[in-house]
Amino acid sequence: MTTPHRPHPHSRPEGRAAGVVKTFLLAGSTLPAPGLSPGLHVVATPIGNLADVTVRALETLAAADVIACEDTRISRRLLDRYGIQTHLVAYHDHNGASARPKLLARLAAGERVALISDAGTPLVSDPGFKLVVEAAEAGFPVHPVPGASALLAALVAAGLPTDCFLFDGFLPPKAGQRRNRISALAGVPGTLVFYETGPRLAESLADLADVLGPRPAAVCRELTKAFEEVRRADLTALAAHYADAEPPKGEIVLVIGPPLEEAAGDADVDAALIRALKDTSLKDAVAAVAGATGRPKREVYARALAITQAKGGDADADA
């Protein structure tokens, strides 16, 4: 059984001298940072737009004794924007083995350690996982400070089912391993989400289309930034587009719809439309039934229009 580390009752963490009030800037005002409990604070930061940071994140970063981050140059931009003077230390894949013991020692001394990534929520495809595991095993409190996440932002923008999804990080860079991984995920009955790089995007989309077929998908790029782009189509069309385009720049999230059901017969489509039209508009019913059956949206719209007109109803011209 692990015995929790406890700070000496009279110890004073570095930078916590009596009378020192830590502050941050918000909307042109200097605000005091409230007291912060000892422990590891896992803080989400903006994925692009620095205005997306939460007030609680600013309070935590300002009040912390030290901030562990992937790249001090990137994190310094956020801190400078909000007038935060907390000391930054690098913690990333390449120095994790040597940096973790130092951070754990700070926690043992009763300090408030904040953990951030270059962007978004720590532990989602970044090196924070091992630090959280070792901190928890040692009995130190781990406090989540939620906020921005590229994964969730892409799910919101993609227009694909969100009730069940699987996030699988980055696909393998080698073609054979990548195709094997895609095949292993082909039967997952939910939306698939991946991170990808610009140079590998076309190859990954080609393999995804080849293995998964023409599933609906979205390429979400530079979310929350000036050149934000969400391109929606089926995997085959997206693969063809990016095969002929220059590799896109910026951060990319791929969102892929769940497996298509077996092609439904006309009677099945009509029955599904009649059910959907009881509760939703024609436009929404068409979108839902087309997504569920795999039938072309234009064809489903024509059948929905016929059903609506047969009942003497008004069609939604925007469908």
Residue, then its C-alpha position, 0 to 999 in steps of 0.5 A: m500500500t502506498t503511503p501518501h507524502r505529506p509536507h512538513p506542517h511548517s514548510r512554505p513552498e518556494g514563492r509563497a512568502a508572506g504578504v505576496v499576492k499573486t495576480f493576473l490580468l483580465a479585461g484590463s483589470t488586475l485581479p488577485a489569484p485566490g488561494l490554491s490547494p496543494g497538489l497537481h492541477v491539470v489545467a486545460t489551455p486554449i487550442g488556438n484562440l487565447a480568449d478561450v481560456t477559463v477564469r478558473a484556469l487563469e486563477t490556477l496558473a497565477a496561484a501555482d508555485v510552478i507550471a510544468c509545460e511542453d514548450t516554455r516558449i509556447s506557454r509563455r505567450l498565454l501567460d504574457r497575455y494574462g500577466i501571469q508571472t508563475h515560473l515555467v519548467a519544461y516537461h515533455d516526452h524527451n525529459g520526462a524521466s528526469a523531470r518527473p522526480k523533481l515535480l514529485a519532490r515539489l508536490a511532496a514539499g506541499e507546492r501547487v504544481a500546474l500541468i499544461s500542454d501546448a494546447g488543449t487538455p493535458l493527457v490527451s495525446d501528450p506526455g502528462f499521463k505518467l506524471v498524473v499516474e505517479a502523483a496519484e500513486a504517491g497519494f498527492p491530490v490531482h485536481p482537473v481544471p477542464g476547458a478546451s479540447a480539440l477532440l470535443a471541438a471537432l466532434v461539435a463541428a463535424g455534424l456526426p453522431t456524438d452519443c458514442f465515439l472512440f478517440d484513438g489519437f494519431l494513426p501509425p505513420k507506416a502504411g501497413q501498421r496504419r491499415n491494420r489499425i484501421s481494420a481493427l477499428a472498423g467494427v466499432p459501432g460509433t464515431l471514430v476520432f483521430y489526430e493527424t498531421g498535414p503531411r500524412l493526411a492524404e495517405s491516411l484518408a486514402d487508407l481510411a477510405d479503402v478500409l472503411g468505405p464511403r463513410p461520412a467524415a469531416v476534416c477539422r483544421e485549425l479549430t478556433k483559429a483565424f483559418e478554421e476549416v471544416r470540410r465534410a464529405d464521405l471518406t472517398a471524396l475527402a481522400a480524392h480532394y486531399a490527394d490533389a491538394e497541397p498538404p494542409k497546415g495546422e492542427i487536424v482532427l479527423v472525425i469519421g461516422p459509424p459503420l453504415e447499415e446495410a442498404a435499406g429498402d424503399a419500404d424501410v426508408d419510408a417507414a423511418l421517414i414517417r416516424a421521424l416526421k412526427d417529431t422533426s422538420l422535413k429537413d432534419a428527418v431527411a438528414a437523420v434517415a439518410g445517415a441511418t440508412g446510407r441512402p443518398k440524401r437527395e433520394v431520401y428527400a424526394r421520398a420525404l417530399a412525396i410522403t409530406q405532399a401525400k398527407g397534405g403537409d407543407a414541405d421544408a424548402d430548405a431541406 
